[in-house]
Amino acid sequence: MTNEELKIFISAHTPEVVFEESQFLNTTISFDKLYSLAKHLRTNPDADFDYLFCLSGVDWKDHMLVVYHLTSRKHKHNVVLKAKITDRVNPEVHTVCDIWKTAELHEREVYDLFGIKFTEHPDLRRLFLDDTWGFPLRKDYKDDVTIVQL
């Protein structure tokens, strides 16, 4: 599918999606719509997004994002899903590791460094740091040892 065809396909399923084009077609949706759209993109044979090749977290001070880069090896198209999370106190989004197995470790990394919880993740625990740490990639993180502050 072309980016225009992908926009029509995605909008038919999730009308409230916001699009932006750069290297890939970028879509921004609310965190509570992510799982449904992700499942649709994976299971619909017209889309067949069978590979999650990157998952990352972003802190924008007033909201957080979980960013998913997807590709279809069969159809040779790509899309970026951005799940917007406005709750900075308890940021959470539904896991997609039952859709793409590669998400399991990536979600643990985002949880460890940003504190974003992935509900229904089978093994959500810290990956690199112990529980004495906060979440060092958040904008509000305070480091009392080296006094790094944004």
C-alpha positions as CSV (number, residue, x, y, z in Angstrom):
1,M,0.0,0.0,0.0
2,T,1.1,3.6,-0.6
3,N,1.0,6.0,2.3
4,E,-2.3,7.4,1.0
5,E,-3.8,3.9,0.9
6,L,-2.5,3.3,4.4
7,K,-4.1,6.5,5.7
8,I,-7.5,5.4,4.3
9,F,-7.1,1.8,5.6
10,I,-6.1,3.0,9.1
11,S,-8.7,5.8,9.3
12,A,-11.5,3.3,8.4
13,H,-10.6,1.4,11.6
14,T,-9.6,4.3,13.9
15,P,-11.1,7.6,12.6
16,E,-9.5,9.7,15.3
17,V,-5.9,9.0,14.2
18,V,-3.7,11.9,13.3
19,F,-1.2,11.5,10.4
20,E,2.1,13.1,9.7
21,E,4.5,12.1,7.0
22,S,8.3,12.0,7.2
23,Q,10.5,9.0,6.3
24,F,7.6,6.8,7.3
25,L,3.9,7.4,7.7
26,N,3.5,8.5,11.3
27,T,0.2,8.0,13.1
28,T,-0.6,9.4,16.6
29,I,-3.4,7.8,18.6
30,S,-4.6,7.8,22.2
31,F,-3.0,5.0,24.3
32,D,-6.4,3.3,24.8
33,K,-6.8,2.8,21.0
34,L,-3.4,1.4,20.4
35,Y,-4.0,-2.3,21.0
36,S,-7.1,-2.5,18.8
37,L,-5.3,-0.7,15.9
38,A,-2.1,-2.8,16.3
39,K,-4.1,-6.0,16.3
40,H,-5.9,-4.9,13.1
41,L,-2.7,-4.0,11.4
42,R,-1.1,-7.4,12.2
43,T,-4.1,-9.6,11.4
44,N,-5.6,-8.0,8.4
45,P,-4.1,-9.7,5.3
46,D,-4.2,-6.4,3.4
47,A,-1.9,-4.8,5.9
48,D,0.0,-7.8,7.3
49,F,2.4,-5.7,9.5
50,D,4.3,-8.8,10.6
51,Y,7.4,-7.2,12.1
52,L,7.9,-4.7,14.9
53,F,11.4,-3.5,14.4
54,C,11.6,-0.8,16.9
55,L,9.7,0.2,20.1
56,S,10.8,3.3,22.1
57,G,9.6,5.8,24.7
58,V,9.6,9.5,24.5
59,D,9.0,12.1,27.2
60,W,7.6,15.5,26.0
61,K,7.2,17.0,29.5
62,D,3.4,17.4,29.1
63,H,2.8,13.9,27.7
64,M,4.6,10.6,26.9
65,L,4.7,8.5,23.8
66,V,5.4,4.9,23.0
67,V,6.6,4.7,19.4
68,Y,6.2,1.5,17.4
69,H,7.9,1.1,14.0
70,L,6.2,-1.6,11.9
71,T,6.9,-3.2,8.6
72,S,5.2,-5.7,6.3
73,R,7.7,-8.0,4.8
74,K,5.1,-9.3,2.3
75,H,3.7,-5.9,1.2
76,K,6.9,-3.8,1.7
77,H,5.2,-1.0,3.5
78,N,6.0,0.7,6.8
79,V,4.1,2.7,9.5
80,V,5.0,4.3,12.8
81,L,2.4,4.2,15.5
82,K,2.7,6.7,18.4
83,A,0.5,6.1,21.4
84,K,0.0,9.3,23.4
85,I,-0.2,9.0,27.1
86,T,-1.3,12.1,29.0
87,D,-1.1,10.6,32.6
88,R,2.5,11.3,33.7
89,V,1.9,10.0,37.2
90,N,0.8,6.6,36.2
91,P,1.7,6.2,32.4
92,E,0.5,2.9,31.0
93,V,-0.5,1.3,27.7
94,H,-1.6,-2.2,26.8
95,T,1.2,-4.6,25.8
96,V,1.6,-5.7,22.2
97,C,4.0,-8.6,22.9
98,D,1.1,-11.0,22.2
99,I,0.9,-9.5,18.7
100,W,4.7,-9.1,18.1
101,K,7.0,-11.2,20.2
102,T,9.8,-8.7,19.7
103,A,8.0,-6.2,21.8
104,E,8.5,-8.2,25.0
105,L,12.1,-7.0,25.7
106,H,11.6,-3.6,24.2
107,E,8.6,-2.9,26.6
108,R,10.7,-3.9,29.5
109,E,13.4,-1.5,28.5
110,V,10.9,1.4,28.1
111,Y,9.4,0.5,31.5
112,D,12.8,0.5,33.1
113,L,14.0,3.8,31.7
114,F,10.7,5.8,31.4
115,G,8.4,4.1,34.0
116,I,5.7,3.4,31.4
117,K,3.7,0.3,32.4
118,F,2.6,-2.2,29.8
119,T,-0.6,-3.8,31.1
120,E,-0.9,-7.5,30.7
121,H,2.8,-7.9,29.9
122,P,3.9,-11.4,30.9
123,D,7.1,-10.4,32.7
124,L,7.2,-6.6,33.3
125,R,10.2,-6.0,35.5
126,R,13.3,-3.8,35.3
127,L,15.8,-4.8,32.7
128,F,19.0,-2.8,33.5
129,L,18.5,-1.0,36.8
130,D,17.4,-2.0,40.3
131,D,14.5,-0.6,42.2
132,T,16.6,2.1,43.9
133,W,16.7,4.0,40.6
134,G,13.9,6.2,39.4
135,F,13.3,6.5,35.7
136,P,16.4,8.2,34.3
137,L,15.1,9.1,30.8
138,R,12.2,11.1,32.1
139,K,12.4,14.9,31.9
140,D,11.5,15.2,35.6
141,Y,14.3,12.8,36.8
142,K,16.6,14.2,39.4
143,D,20.1,12.8,39.9
144,D,21.4,13.7,43.3
145,V,24.8,12.2,42.7
146,T,25.9,14.0,39.5
147,I,23.3,16.7,39.8
148,V,22.0,16.4,36.2
149,Q,18.7,18.1,35.8
150,L,16.6,19.2,32.8
